[in-house]
């Protein structure tokens, strides 16, 4: 008797519920009021803060947070967290871009010397993350140079058997901001996001996961997924980034994404940890308080996504 084929669990991509703490220049500036060049003591304090945030994630897991937890953390301030996450069996993503740049620039070495790949190999993350800003209205030459660089990164990573997580921000041009103001996010950013994805794919950039700014409408999220998966890219996934949004807005983005096939979780950072960490730096909250607030916030967003 023949047996009907069954769908195995491997065909269903797991959700990724990532606590993002790969912030560097912005973290030093907004939480600690420091700017590069940092002293060794300042760098050590930032690293200590990241370990506090990671302790909050561990506490959330101890309290029963849903499966799928991961960490996005940098080498500069978060190397101990990265190694601890790897040791704990959590999904690990690490950035390769230099922090605070207008256009994609590698943190270590250049595309031609391979130094950046050596740093990746040293930590062996599950995902290599790149943050880029793009908009079809930006300078054409700069856009093409960035797309070419991303295509080269894609090729190098895939040849090395590694997966790319591309964090895409689509900020408005001055003219778009002037014309639309607060309506830009709802009226124009979704179709521009589709266009940027298509442009990058056409240039050879092929991330395994797109980290996308939240969308207010399910039909917009569906079109973004369709763009990410066009051309036979059926295994490509999308996750929602936090963009330091307030809780009500982020809850709405997560509920929309959770109902759309192709979205598989989130990567949220500052909304979870910035306020408690800043209160700790100011002497208003002890370490236990930071851990508790981070754990509570992470559980809230993880539960919100899963309940949707």
Buried (B, 14 or more C-beta within 10 A) or exposed (E): EEEEEEEEEEEEBEBBBBBBBBBBBBBBBBBBEBEEEBEEEBBEBBBEBBBBBBBBBBBBBEEEBBEBBBBBBBBBBBBBBBEBBBEBEBBBBBBBBBBBBEBBBBBBBEBEEEEBBEBBEEBEBBBBBBBBBBBBBBEEEEBEEBBBBBBBBBEBBEEEEBBBBBBBBBBBBEEBEEEBEEEBBEEBBBBBBBBBBBBBBEBBBBBBBBBBBBBBEBEBBBBBBEBBBBEEEEEBBBBBBBBEBEEEBBBBBBBBBBEBEBBBBBBBBBBBBBBBBBBBBEEEBEEEBBBBBBBBBBBBBBBBBBEE
